Amino acid sequence: MPGKVQHTPPKARRRTTSLNEDNEAAFRASVVGLLKSKARPIAVSGRIPVDPSVLTLFFRSKASIPLTDLPEQSGITHSLDFPVDIDYDMPPALDVLIAACKPHLSGLDDYPENESLYYPSNLPLTTTLEIANHPIIEAVRNTLFPALPTGHYLTAVRDKLEICLKGNRIPIQPRPNDNRVATILVTLPVRFRGGALSVHNVDGTDEKFYGRGGKGGDMEWTAFMSDCDHEVETVRAGCRLTVSYSVQLRSFGPAGIQPDPLITPSDQFLDLLAPILNMSRGRRIAFYLTGEYGVNPGDVLAESLVPMLKGGDSILYHAVKLYKLSPELRWTAGGYIWPVDATIDFIDEVGKELNGSCGRMSVSMVNGGRVPPKRVPSSDPGDDEAADLRTRVERSGAIPVSDTDIVTLSDVSLAGPITKERVPFVAGGEMEKLVVNVFLVAFVR
């Protein structure tokens, strides 16, 4: 009838509303899953731009002495060239390699023919592929360890070679106990089908990498975190051949996530330090650092510089540690020193300046001069400015070095730079910067 408004049946409206709600819930779940994966990636894969024909694998088989109880002796060294397609041609060297391998722990006692293999770690194995010559480690660091502190680096140590033939799979293996932070798997150019790599995280996150099946062209690699398990699904054809690498975390300094210093001070340097320590027993000594590190002492502790130490600062820190002492880095400026657990926190006290002074800080103080001692009240505006600066320094937690038991070891006749970091603060409505040095302090027992 004319003018009659048509209405959607209630059931249809309910179905439409329910469908929209389901779509919205699925959309939200997808967003949450994506953001969770983005927040903490557990694995990453890529390709190595290398010609497979220039790759060679060298290994050695074992040979036993017949009719004797003597242990197996080193056998013949073999070389396996790539690429390989065993469905087309089986290289004799690959037969020898398979014969030299041992089975994985699989729990398939009733089906030994379905066991995957690994090359024994006590036998020599090397390849002409060196992943250090490719930016794999840098890619792993940028993706899996984006927050790695400065002064820490990753290294890759070849772990083992694994073989998975047609009809076989590699089940989850016990995690290695070698302090690794990640594992890299490089798939060698041997053709296969199936054999997808599955990576499982402890929080239930799973990643699956199907790969290219060892096809010609760039070689594939996959890296995953050390708290992950991995397994290889059943290979349907060919042979899956991989080399794994243990990724270790190292540090330039003796402090950090996994302390493992890269350098060792020379004997001559240690001999120069020894008499100083011997004559300083029972005292707390301090050295000035000399490097520039580009940090804001108002934001970070001086101790945060330890992984970044360089040059003579790094050598001195290492040397003190070698003598079983506990060095600490502390901010210092103008005859004052801050606690080891304190930053230099200058809060602009607008309207609360001492004596109502809103003038600028003394240029000599701002540029690294000595903070003046307490003085009697004076009508000189410069004295008020200096008193204001001293008050700010003390309120931030600093105390005069003369009030501590620290003995500063320095040579005024030795011209050279010292560390100068800068703390911005507001004084009298203008931006100023206080120049701060760094002490390396150690108590000699």
Secondary structure, 3 states (H helix, E strand, C coil): CCCCCCCCCHHHHHHHHHHHHHHHHHHHHHHHHHHHHHHCCCEEEEEECCCHHHCEEEEEEEECCCCCCCCCEEEEEEEEECCECCCCCCCHHHHHHHHHCEECCCCCCCCHHHCCEECCCCCCEEECCCHHHCCHHHHHHHHHCCCCCCCEEEEEEEEEEEEEECCCCECCCCCCCCCCCEEEEEECCECEEECCEEEEECCCCEEEECCCCCCCCCEEEEEEECCEEEEECCEEEEEEEEEEEEEEEEECCCCCCCCCCCCCCCHHHHHHHHHHHHCCCCCEEEEECCCCCCCCCCCCCHHHHHHHCCHHHHHHHHHHHHCCCCCEEEEEECCEECCCCCCCCCCCCCCCCHHHCCCCCCHHHHCCCCCCCCCCCCCCHHHHHHHHHHHHHHHCCCEEHHHCCEEECCCCCCCCCCCCEEEEEEECCEEEEEEEEEEEEEECC
